[in-house]
Amino acid sequence: MKKIDYLSTLFVGIDIGSRTNVISAIDFNQAFFIRMKPVPNSQSGAEELESMIVKVLEKNHQFKMVIIGLESTGFYGVHIANYLSASDHLAPFSVNVYCLNPKEVSNYKKSFNALDKEDGIDSFVIADFARVGRIKIKPWRGSQYLALQRLTRHRMHITECIAREKTYMLNNIFLKFSEYALVDKAEHPFSNKYSATAEAILTEYTTNEDLVNTPVEELVKFISAKSRGRIADPLETAELLQAAARNSYRLDKVLYEPLTISIASSFNCIKSFEKELKAIDDAILKTVQGLNPSEYTVLNSIPGIGKVFSAGILAEIGTIKVFKNDDALAKYCGIMWKRNQSGEFDAEDRKMLKAGNRYLRYYIIEATASVIRHCPEFKSFYDRKYAETRTHQHKRALALTSRKFLRLLFSLLDKEQLYSSEKSR
């Protein structure tokens, strides 16, 4: 965005509602050109709103730019922001649309000591918020970014659904087959508790007694068939399963069938979600093509980050140019720690703020976890932080490594450089 000449700018504030939007427009001297005018929150209302702004601009030739502010209130403002930012009639006036944080606008409103209580007064407050140069965020980025963001955010929603379903299913597994649910990962019969073979054991054997009483040779054949020969030692797996079944709690027989049905249903839900996840990943890769190609290329040059995580990060930050430094980027995604200090005491155990963009935080942390497995310097840093404490080791080390990853991310994107291990160090 080019430098703003405030004296030749029309400042527009829109108070968003589910049914009605209220618009105000002022100049730098706070003179009203549109005063708290209500319009429907609909396509026709958006066209009417656009027409009002265009008429002001055509009658008053001193205006060369338009800044439009509206509060980011859920989905109600998405359509109007998208419509105005893509308006052909407003395009000659270098229009910039901003979705503002409602808390910042509310705090600014408190600075007015004698503000009249009128319907739609918030539209004036928003316009004045823009007039005094309080807007520090990036402009609305349009349909392409919104399309990508919808997909990447839905992907996060699906992954959360999968995690939630697995947690719920484990509760039922514990009731039916307690020892299976509690056994350590190193000693577990299956490397993946949710594999097709695990599903067959948990759903085709109704009771623990059925599993214990099955001849070991028959169980070995069953495991080999269900795993398609992928389990290296099916005899050991069969023995571990029978030992776990013998040590598990016994239930009243009336409970086994309902629990088995519930577990089978959860497996079906997980498989459906995973199928949808693959479809979403394909759609993300299709949508991201041609969108900020240089920044997308830079992101993909980092080993382990992957195309889907790159798209998720790009969808949330848009362009790195809107962030002053890596601290600003870290604050935006909420990977910051609140300091706890009193006198000479300075606490080491600090909670992450998590006050920023939770979608960006998710993709940054997931990407970091993947990068750790591919970049020796990040693996070394993670291991060092893991060994520094005995509590919350993985969470703490992953969060601190994510902060290191953000520094690398900002540096590469800001300089438009591809990743290399030398530059990383």
C-alpha positions in Angstrom: 0.0 0.0 0.0 1.3 3.4 -0.9 1.9 6.2 1.7 -1.4 7.7 2.9 -2.1 11.4 2.4 -4.5 11.9 5.2 -5.7 15.3 4.0 -6.9 13.8 0.7 -8.4 10.6 2.2 -12.0 9.7 2.9 -12.4 7.7 6.1 -15.3 5.3 6.1 -16.5 3.3 9.1 -19.0 0.5 8.9 -20.7 -0.9 12.0 -21.5 -4.5 11.1 -24.7 -6.2 12.2 -26.3 -9.5 11.2 -29.2 -7.7 9.4 -28.1 -4.1 9.1 -24.8 -2.2 8.5 -24.4 1.4 9.5 -22.0 3.6 7.5 -20.3 6.9 8.4 -17.8 8.8 6.3 -15.6 11.7 7.4 -12.6 13.7 6.2 -9.4 14.5 8.2 -11.2 17.4 9.9 -14.0 15.1 11.2 -16.6 16.7 8.8 -19.3 14.2 8.0 -20.0 13.3 4.4 -22.2 10.3 5.3 -23.7 10.3 8.8 -24.6 7.0 10.4 -26.7 5.8 7.4 -28.2 2.2 7.9 -28.2 -0.2 4.9 -29.2 -3.9 4.8 -26.4 -6.5 5.3 -27.2 -8.0 1.9 -26.1 -7.8 -1.8 -28.4 -4.9 -2.5 -27.3 -3.2 0.7 -23.6 -3.6 -0.3 -24.4 -2.0 -3.7 -26.2 0.9 -2.0 -23.3 1.4 0.3 -20.9 1.4 -2.6 -23.0 3.9 -4.4 -23.1 6.3 -1.5 -19.3 6.2 -1.2 -18.9 6.7 -5.0 -21.2 9.8 -5.0 -19.2 11.4 -2.2 -16.0 10.8 -4.1 -17.4 12.2 -7.4 -18.8 15.4 -5.7 -15.7 16.1 -3.7 -12.6 16.0 -5.9 -10.2 16.5 -3.0 -10.4 12.8 -2.1 -7.8 10.6 -3.8 -7.9 7.7 -1.4 -10.5 5.7 0.6 -9.9 3.9 3.8 -12.7 1.6 4.9 -12.7 0.1 8.4 -15.1 -2.4 9.8 -15.0 -4.6 12.9 -14.0 -8.3 12.5 -17.3 -9.7 13.9 -17.4 -13.3 12.9 -18.8 -13.9 9.4 -21.1 -11.0 9.2 -18.5 -8.6 7.7 -16.8 -11.1 5.3 -19.1 -10.4 2.3 -19.1 -6.6 2.6 -15.3 -6.6 3.0 -14.9 -8.8 0.0 -17.3 -6.8 -2.1 -15.8 -3.3 -1.3 -12.2 -4.5 -1.7 -13.0 -5.8 -5.2 -15.2 -2.9 -6.3 -14.4 -1.7 -9.8 -16.1 1.7 -9.0 -13.9 2.3 -5.9 -10.7 1.0 -7.5 -9.6 4.4 -9.0 -9.5 5.8 -5.5 -6.9 3.4 -4.1 -9.4 1.8 -1.7 -8.1 -0.2 1.3 -10.5 -2.2 3.4 -9.4 -3.2 7.0 -11.1 -5.7 9.3 -10.4 -4.3 12.8 -10.0 -5.9 16.2 -13.2 -5.1 18.1 -11.3 -4.7 21.3 -9.0 -2.0 19.9 -12.0 -0.1 18.6 -13.8 -0.4 21.9 -10.8 0.9 23.8 -10.5 3.8 21.4 -14.2 4.6 21.9 -13.5 5.1 25.7 -11.2 8.0 24.8 -14.3 10.1 23.8 -15.5 11.9 27.0 -18.7 13.4 25.5 -19.8 11.1 22.8 -23.5 11.3 22.0 -25.4 8.0 22.4 -26.9 7.5 18.9 -27.7 4.4 16.9 -24.8 3.5 14.7 -22.3 5.8 16.6 -19.8 3.0 16.3 -19.5 3.6 12.6 -18.2 7.1 13.4 -15.8 5.7 16.0 -14.4 3.3 13.4 -14.0 6.0 10.8 -12.2 8.2 13.4 -10.0 5.3 14.4 -8.8 5.2 10.8 -8.5 9.0 10.6 -6.0 9.2 13.5 -3.8 6.5 12.0 -4.5 3.8 14.5 -4.8 1.0 11.9 -1.6 -1.1 12.0 -2.8 -4.3 10.3 -2.7 -5.3 6.7 -5.6 -4.6 4.3 -8.3 -7.1 3.4 -6.6 -9.5 1.0 -9.5 -10.5 -1.2 -11.1 -13.6 -2.6 -8.0 -15.7 -3.3 -6.7 -15.5 0.2 -10.1 -16.0 1.7 -10.6 -19.1 -0.4 -7.2 -20.5 0.7 -7.9 -19.5 4.3 -11.3 -21.3 4.3 -9.6 -24.5 3.2 -6.6 -24.3 5.5 -8.8 -23.5 8.5 -11.2 -26.3 7.6 -8.2 -28.6 7.5 -7.3 -27.7 11.1 -11.0 -28.3 12.0 -10.8 -31.8 10.5 -7.5 -32.6 12.3 -9.1 -31.5 15.6 -12.1 -33.7 14.9 -9.8 -36.7 14.3 -7.9 -36.0 17.6 -11.2 -35.6 19.5 -12.6 -38.8 18.1 -9.5 -40.8 18.9 -9.5 -39.5 22.5 -13.2 -40.4 22.8 -12.6 -43.8 21.4 -9.7 -44.5 23.8 -12.2 -44.1 26.7 -14.3 -46.8 25.3 -11.3 -49.0 24.5 -10.2 -48.6 28.2 -13.6 -49.8 29.4 -13.5 -52.8 27.0 -9.8 -53.7 26.9 -8.1 -51.7 29.8 -4.6 -53.1 29.4 -4.5 -52.4 25.7 -5.3 -48.7 26.3 -2.7 -48.4 29.1 0.3 -50.3 27.8 3.4 -48.3 27.0 4.1 -47.3 23.4 7.4 -49.4 23.4 5.6 -52.5 24.6 2.3 -52.0 22.6 1.3 -54.8 20.3 0.9 -52.3 17.4 3.0 -49.3 16.4 -0.2 -47.6 15.4 -3.1 -48.0 17.8 -5.6 -47.0 15.1 -4.3 -49.3 12.3 -6.6 -51.7 10.3 -5.2 -54.6 12.3 -5.9 -52.9 15.6 -9.4 -52.1 14.4 -10.0 -55.8 13.5 -8.8 -57.0 17.0 -11.0 -54.4 18.8 -14.1 -54.9 16.7 -14.2 -58.5 15.6 -13.4 -60.0 19.0 -16.3 -59.0 21.1 -15.0 -59.9 24.6 -11.5 -60.3 26.1 -12.3 -64.0 26.8 -12.8 -64.5 23.0 -9.3 -63.2 22.5 -7.7 -65.2 25.3 -9.4 -68.5 24.2 -8.5 -68.2 20.6 -5.6 -70.6 19.7 -2.4 -68.7 19.2 -1.9 -70.2 15.8 -5.3 -69.0 14.7 -4.6 -65.5 16.1 -1.3 -65.4 14.3 -3.0 -66.1 11.0 -5.7 -63.5 11.7 -3.0 -60.8 12.4 -1.0 -61.7 9.3 -4.1 -61.5 7.1 -5.4 -58.2 8.5 -1.9 -56.6 8.4 -1.2 -58.0 4.9 2.1 -59.3 6.2 3.3 -55.9 7.4 3.8 -57.1 11.0 7.3 -58.6 11.2 6.6 -60.9 14.2 2.9 -61.8 14.3 3.5 -64.5 17.0 5.0 -61.9 19.4 2.0 -59.6 18.6 -0.5 -62.4 19.3 1.2 -63.2 22.6 1.2 -59.6 23.7 -2.5 -59.2 22.9 -3.5 -62.3 24.8 -1.4 -61.3 27.8 -3.0 -57.8 27.8 -6.5 -59.5 27.5 -5.8 -61.7 30.5 -4.7 -58.7 32.6 -7.6 -56.5 31.6 -10.6 -55.8 33.8 -13.6 -58.1 33.2 -17.0 -56.5 32.4 -20.6 -57.6 32.6 -21.3 -59.4 29.3 -24.1 -56.9 28.5 -21.5 -54.1 28.1 -19.2 -55.7 25.6 -21.4 -55.5 22.5 -22.4 -51.8 22.9 -18.8 -50.9 23.5 -17.7 -52.8 20.4 -20.3 -51.1 18.3 -19.2 -47.7 19.7 -15.5 -48.4 18.9 -16.4 -49.6 15.4 -18.3 -46.4 14.8 -15.4 -44.3 16.0 -13.1 -46.1 13.6 -15.5 -45.4 10.7 -15.6 -41.7 11.7 -11.8 -41.4 11.8 -11.6 -43.1 8.3 -14.2 -40.7 6.9 -12.3 -37.7 8.4 -9.0 -38.9 7.0 -10.6 -39.3 3.6 -11.9 -35.7 3.8 -8.5 -34.5 4.9 -6.9 -35.9 1.8 -9.5 -34.1 -0.4 -8.9 -30.9 1.5 -5.1 -31.2 1.0 -5.6 -31.7 -2.7 -7.8 -28.6 -2.8 -5.3 -26.5 -0.9 -2.5 -27.4 -3.3 -4.7 -26.4 -6.2 -5.8 -23.1 -4.6 -2.3 -21.9 -3.6 -0.9 -22.1 -7.1 0.1 -18.6 -8.3 -0.7 -17.0 -4.9 2.4 -15.1 -3.7 4.7 -17.5 -5.7 7.9 -16.1 -4.4 7.0 -16.4 -0.7 5.4 -19.8 -1.3 8.7 -21.0 -2.9 10.7 -19.7 0.0 8.5 -21.5 2.5 8.8 -24.8 0.5 12.6 -24.5 0.5 12.7 -25.3 4.2 13.2 -29.0 4.7 10.2 -30.8 6.1 7.8 -27.9 6.1 5.7 -29.4 3.3 3.3 -27.7 0.8 0.2 -27.9 3.0 1.8 -26.3 6.0 3.3 -23.7 3.7 -0.1 -22.9 2.4 -1.6 -22.7 5.9 1.1 -20.2 7.0 0.8 -18.2 3.8 -3.0 -18.0 4.1 -2.7 -16.5 7.6 0.2 -14.0 7.1 -0.5 -13.0 3.5 2.8 -11.2 3.1 5.6 -10.8 5.5 5.9 -7.1 4.6 3.2 -6.2 7.1 5.3 -7.3 10.0 8.0 -5.1 11.4 10.2 -7.9 12.8 10.0 -11.5 14.0 8.8 -10.3 17.4 5.7 -8.8 15.7 5.1 -12.1 13.8 5.5 -14.1 17.0 3.0 -11.8 18.8 0.6 -12.1 15.9 0.5 -15.9 16.2 0.7 -15.9 20.0 4.0 -17.7 20.5 5.2 -15.3 23.2 5.7 -15.8 27.0 4.4 -13.5 29.7 7.2 -12.5 32.1 6.7 -13.2 35.8 9.1 -11.0 37.8 9.0 -9.5 41.3 12.2 -7.8 42.7 15.1 -10.2 42.2 12.8 -13.1 41.5 12.4 -14.0 37.8 10.2 -17.1 37.2 11.5 -19.6 34.7 8.0 -21.3 34.3 6.1 -18.9 32.0 2.9 -19.5 30.2 2.6 -19.0 26.5 0.3 -16.0 25.8 -1.7 -17.7 23.0 -3.5 -14.4 22.4 -2.9 -14.3 18.6 -4.0 -16.0 15.5 -4.7 -19.6 16.6 -4.7 -20.9 13.1 -1.3 -19.5 12.3 0.0 -20.8 15.6 -1.3 -24.3 14.7 0.5 -24.3 11.4 3.7 -22.9 12.8 3.9 -25.5 15.5 3.0 -28.4 13.2 5.5 -27.2 10.6 8.2 -26.9 13.4 7.5 -30.5 14.5 8.1 -31.6 10.9 11.2 -29.5 10.4 12.8 -30.9 13.6 12.7 -34.3 11.9 14.5 -33.0 8.8 16.9 -30.3 10.0 19.8 -31.3 12.3 20.2 -27.8 13.7 16.5 -27.7 14.8 16.7 -31.2 16.2 19.8 -30.2 18.2 18.1 -27.1 19.5 14.9 -29.1 20.4 17.0 -31.8 22.3 18.9 -29.1 24.2 15.7 -27.4 25.4 14.1 -30.8 26.1 16.9 -31.6 28.5 16.8 -28.3 30.4 13.7 -29.2 32.5 11.8 -32.1 33.9 8.3 -30.8 33.5 6.4 -30.2 30.2 9.5 -31.2 28.3 8.1 -31.8 24.9 5.6 -28.9 24.9 8.3 -26.5 26.2 10.9 -27.6 23.8 8.5 -27.6 20.8 7.3 -24.1 21.7 10.8 -22.7 22.0 11.9 -24.4 18.8 8.8 -22.8 17.1 10.0 -19.4 18.2 13.4 -20.2 16.6 11.6 -21.3 13.5 9.7 -18.0 13.4 13.0 -16.1 13.4 14.2 -18.2 10.4 10.9 -17.8 8.7 10.8 -14.0 9.0 14.4 -13.7 7.9 14.0 -15.8 4.8 10.7 -14.2 3.7 11.8 -10.7 4.4 15.0 -11.1 2.3 13.3 -13.4 -0.2 16.0 -16.0 0.3 15.8 -19.8 -0.1 16.7 -21.9 2.9 20.3 -23.2 3.4 21.8 -24.7 6.5 24.5 -22.0 6.6 22.0 -19.2 6.6 19.9 -20.9 9.2 22.9 -21.1 11.6 
